[in-house]
Amino acid sequence: MTHLAIDGGTPVRTKAFPEWPIFDNLEERLLLEVLHSGQWGGANRNKLPEAEKLFAELHDAKHAVTVVNGTVAITVALQAAGVEPGDEVIVPPYTFYATAAAPLMFGAIPVFADVEENTLLIDPDKVEALITPRTKAIIPVHIGGAVANMTKLKAIADKHGLRILEDAAQAVGARYNGAGVGTIGDLGTFSFQSSKNINSGEGGMILTNNEELADKAWSLINAGRIRKGEWYQHEVVGWNLRMTEFQAAILIGQLSRMEQQMVTREKNARLLNEMLRDIDGIRTLDADPQITRHAYHLYIFKMHQELAEKLSKREFCQKLNAEGIPVHEGYVALNQNRAISEAVYKLTGTARHDSCPIAERACEKEAMWLAQNVLLGNEQDMEDIAKAIRKVVQSV
């Protein structure tokens, strides 16, 4: 019987994985430029236009709008797309809380479509079955950096006259059939929160190729002003939801390292896929060939059902953590989140019971992650991960 570290054995590794964030004197110089300029707020727009331009070019987008964070980016993008209070938006349950909370911020109703077994991305067939006259938008989440099946989702949206808003918070730099995420649907939203592959502490971005939608989003985050209008010319109800010049400075610095980091993550993910496929009881996720670049904000893998029946996901993670591998249990299925359910009930007077068994099982029993900074390690680091997983599995 293998002697696990959690039981007093020797851990597979004691060495730390790469720390996050990664920064150097470039960020320091850019921040000092903002500091000494004395123009720090989002209305000054010295660094902000450069950050928007760089980010738009990275994804082949015509328009980029910086915003205070990724959650608000979703809220604003939905409103720019014409979604109103009481309208329904279809979202997956295997995602961060913000995907459902963002529409609720202004009274739109999240409706949960289950995910695909082999990808944990929103299932287009489940989406179409949920469309009602109240449905106005679909929010596919590019979970972990993998792009949802935008070919099918766009066909469904076109058929029913719906908007698509891509939640690309975890997918900076990802591509689908060669197209940058955030440009495939009507709008795309991104997050620069501290854990993200591009980190400015907080912050978000909205991308679109539609000038009218870009102008609407810009107005909503700039207190209802219009581009080229007067400072006190407020044409719609909007708010100050601007990113600061300090955040833009950090964003510019972080973007300068992005390509090298993406290459490293992709290489290490391929190594892990090869190693983990040889371990009985462990399953890697499928990769849609239409995903021409995976962002790997998360490396997600699953326990087979047989293994999950013998060992809880929490126990599995605790044993791996003791071996020096920072694996995480991941999400709770949002269709089972009490706060979301109660908020929907208050708005509609109806208790929703969206059944999402695949996401529920993944959250409760099967799916777990390694964070993106782990994928910035070397080949030996990946071998240690595989060795530890094999060690835990063989101990069951």
Secondary structure, 3 states (H helix, E strand, C coil): CCCCHHHCCCCCCCCCCCCCCCCCHHHHHHHHHHHHHCCCCCCCCCCHHHHHHHHHHHHCCCEEEEECCHHHHHHHHHHHCCCCCCCEEEECCCCCCHHHHHHHCCCCEEEECCECCCCCCECHHHHHHCCCCCEEEECCECHHHCCCCHHHHHHHHHHHCCEEEEECCCCCCCEECCEECCCCCCEEEEECCCCCCCCCCCCEEEEECCHHHHHHHHHHHECCECCCCCCCCECCCCCECCCCHHHHHHHHHHHCCHHHHHHHHHHHHHHHHHHHCCCCCEEECCCCCCEEECCCCEEEEEECHHHHHHCCHHHHHHHHHHCCCCCECCCCCHHHCHHHHHHHHHHHCCCCCCCCHHHHHHHHHHEEEEECCHHHCCHHHHHHHHHHHHHHHHHC
